[in-house]
Amino acid sequence: MIIPDDISALVQEISDHYSHAELSLAYTEYLRGQVLIHSSHPALQEFKEIARSSEIPEKIIIAHLYAIIVQQEDLAHTLINYLHDPVYAILEQVVWRGPCHAVKSTGQLLTDIDTIQYSEDSVLPSMAFPKPEYSLLALDELTPPLLRRVQTSKVSKFQNVWFFLPPLLRSAFRDIMDSPISRHPKSTKELPNPPKAGWYLYESQHRLPEIIRDLIPRVHTDFYREECTFPGSLQRKKTKSLISMFSLPELYPDNRELDTIATNPLIWMIMNGPTWDSLQKSNGLEIIRTLYEMIVKHSLPIKEYLLHFVHDNEVKNNLPAICAGIPQLLDSFAKDTWIDIESLIDSIMIHEILPPLYQELPSKEDAGYINLSTYDKPPIDPISYREAMYPTLIRGLLGLLGSLGILDFLSVIPNNHHYQLKGLKYISPWDGIVHAKITDIGLIMIGKQEAESISIPEHQEQPYILDHERLLITVRGSSAHRQLAIAQFAKRIGGQFFQVDSQIFTKGCYTVKDIQQKITQFRNVMSGELPDNWEQFFYDLIDKSNALIPEPTSIVFKLKDHPELTRLFAIDQELKSLTKRAEGYRIIIGKADLARVKKRLGELGFFIE
C-alpha cells in the first residue's frame, strides 16, 4: 500500500503517537465499524478488502486509514456525526483548547471512570488506554513525575493521564469542526452593566502626551532600573509622589494595595527604554510611539516582568511573535467600543490570533512550574498554562498598553481563586480587567487616526527658562507638576517665577555628596545645557565644600583659603565662641563642639564631609 506524499507526514505522526492497541480500538469502533464498511468513497477502495477480514490490520495501515478519513471532508463529517455528545465534547475541548485530563479530578471512585480503562492491578498511567468510544484521542502522561501526587484508593487513578491530539491531526480536525466560539470577542458600544461593587474606570489618554517629556527625566532621577523587576516592585511612597506630582491616572486610586499598578509599568518602560538624550527632540506622541514600538519589537524584558513567577528553564518561546501581533490584536478594537477581555483571551487562544507562548509545553525533563507559594508550585501543564500563564501574559500586555494611554479599562478588584502569588489574592494585578476600549492614542498608533486629532495644550518646548544673569527660573505653562518639580530647588517669588540661592538650593543637604546629587537632579530636570552664570553658581557651591581640613593627630583644623570663610570665623559670634585661633589659618575645636561647628558652617553655606 503506497501512502501519498500529501498525507505521509500525518500518517507518520499518527503512527508515532498511538500504540497499535490504541489504533486497533479506533479501527474497530469508528474507522472500520462506522465509516469504512458503510462508505463507497473512492478514497477508501483499497481498504475494502482489508475490511472484510476480522483480523486487525497493521499499525501503519490503520494510521493511513485514519489520515485519509480526516482529510476527506465528507468522510470526516461522517466520522464526527457518529460521536456521542460526551465524546464530542471532549474531542472539541482537545481540538480547540488543547489537552485535557482523561479522568475528571473530582474524587470519584475507581469504578466511576468512564473515559479510560486500565488493568485492575495497574498503578502507572502508562498502563491506561482509552475506552473504545474515546479511541480517536491519544493518551499521554504530561505531569512531571517528580511533582506527581501520591495516588490512593480514595482518588481516581491516572490523574496524570491526558487526552491530546498530535499537531497535524489536531489541525485536520480543526478544518472539519465548528469552533465553539466566534473569532470576534464580545463587544458593546454601551457602558456594560456594572457588578454589585461597581466599576473602576481607567482613562489615560488625556494626560500622557502632555506630560511625558517632563516625566521621563524625573523618573530617571527618582528610580533605579534594579527596582523595576516585576509589577508592584517599586517603592509605593516614591511612586505615589510621582503620581501626585504629575496627576497620573490610576486603575485603583483608592485602594492602598493597588493604587500604583498603572504607573509601575510606565516607570518600568521608561527605565528600560531609550536614554533621555535620544528623546529630547521628540514630542509626547513620538515618545509614546517609541515605547509602543519597543513592546511590539520585543525590545523590553517582557517575560521577566509579566511572568516573573514562571520557571521554565528558559525553554524557547514565541514571545517575539506574540509582541509582533499586538497591532493586529489592536486592529480588532473598534472606536468607542468596549471589548470583553475574557472572550478576547478565549478567542486569541482558540483561533490562535496570537501564537502560543511555547510551541510545545516544557517537557517532563524541564519540570517547569509556577512559583505561587512555598508549598503550591503547580507544573506548567495544559491547565495551568491555559488558566494562569497565557491569560496573565495577555492581560499584562494590555496593562502595558494602558499605561501608555493606548487602552482604557473597566475593572474590578483582582481576585484569582485558583492561582495566587504569595501574600496576594491574585496572580497578576491585571486579573481585575474586565473590559477594554481603544483610545485616540491607540488609533493613532495603528494608523486609524491622524496625530492631529489629539490636542496637546502644553508647550512641547523646554518647560523651564533659566535667566542668563540672575538665578531666576521661569516655568512655562500652567502645569502644576512643573512647578512642583522645581520647588525642591527654588523659591517662588510670584506667578511662574522662581528664585535660587545657595541656602534654598542646599536645603536638606548635609554632605558634599548630597550637594552633588542635587545638582545632578537639577540638570536632569532642566534637560539641557545650563547658562554660564548657573554653571558658576554650582562651581561655587562645590568650591565651598570641605572647608575644614583635619589635622591627622588632633582636633586642629586648617581653614581653606577662601576669603569669606576667614571673615566668618572673625565676625560670626557662634563660630568665635566654639573655636580658638591658631597660627597659619588654623583653628582648634573641642571634640564636643565639632558637630555644632559643622552645623553652623552648613547654615552659612560651607559643607563638611
Number of C-alpha atoms within 10 A of each C-alpha: 8 7 14 11 9 9 15 15 15 22 24 14 18 25 18 14 17 21 14 18 14 21 29 22 20 24 26 16 18 24 23 22 13 16 20 22 15 10 15 11 13 7 13 16 12 11 17 14 8 15 18 10 9 8 8 17 15 11 19 18 19 23 25 22 20 23 23 20 21 22 18 15 15 13 20 21 15 18 17 18 12 14 15 11 10 12 18 16 12 19 26 18 17 20 24 21 17 19 25 20 22 27 21 15 13 8 14 14 12 14 8 11 17 14 20 19 15 18 10 7 7 12 14 15 17 14 12 20 23 22 18 19 20 26 25 24 26 21 26 20 19 23 22 19 12 9 13 11 10 7 13 9 9 10 15 19 24 26 20 20 23 24 26 25 24 17 13 16 21 18 14 18 22 15 13 16 15 11 15 12 13 14 17 15 18 15 19 14 12 9 11 15 8 12 9 6 8 12 18 20 19 22 20 23 22 16 15 22 24 20 21 20 25 21 21 21 22 17 20 18 17 11 17 13 14 10 13 20 16 18 21 21 14 23 13 17 10 13 21 15 11 21 19 14 17 20 15 18 23 21 30 19 18 10 10 9 13 18 20 26 23 28 24 22 26 22 23 26 22 20 20 16 16 14 13 16 10 8 16 17 14 14 17 20 20 15 22 22 16 16 22 21 18 17 22 20 17 17 14 17 13 20 16 12 18 23 20 14 20 19 18 17 11 10 14 13 17 13 20 16 16 21 23 16 17 22 16 13 15 19 15 13 21 17 14 14 17 23 25 19 23 16 19 23 21 19 21 21 20 19 18 13 17 22 18 19 18 14 11 11 19 23 15 17 9 15 18 23 22 23 19 19 14 7 7 14 17 17 24 26 22 19 16 16 19 18 12 21 22 19 22 21 21 21 22 24 20 22 27 26 24 27 28 27 25 25 26 25 25 24 22 21 20 18 17 17 9 11 23 18 16 13 8 15 17 20 22 26 24 28 21 20 26 21 26 24 25 25 23 21 27 27 20 18 21 13 12 14 14 12 15 8 10 15 10 16 9 14 12 18 12 15 19 19 13 17 15 13 10 12 15 19 20 18 19 18 15 12 16 13 18 21 22 13 18 19 16 15 21 23 17 16 11 8 9 15 17 20 19 20 14 17 15 14 21 24 16 12 16 16 16 19 13 14 21 16 13 20 17 13 18 19 15 18 21 18 18 11 9 14 12 10 15 19 11 12 15 15 11 12 19 17 15 19 19 16 22 21 14 15 12 8 6 11 13 20 19 17 18 17 10 11 8 10 18 13 10 15 20 12 10 12 10 13 19 14 11 17 18 14 15 12 7 8 12 19 19 17 19 14 10 9 13 15 12 14 20 19 15 16 19 21 15 14 18 22 26 18 12
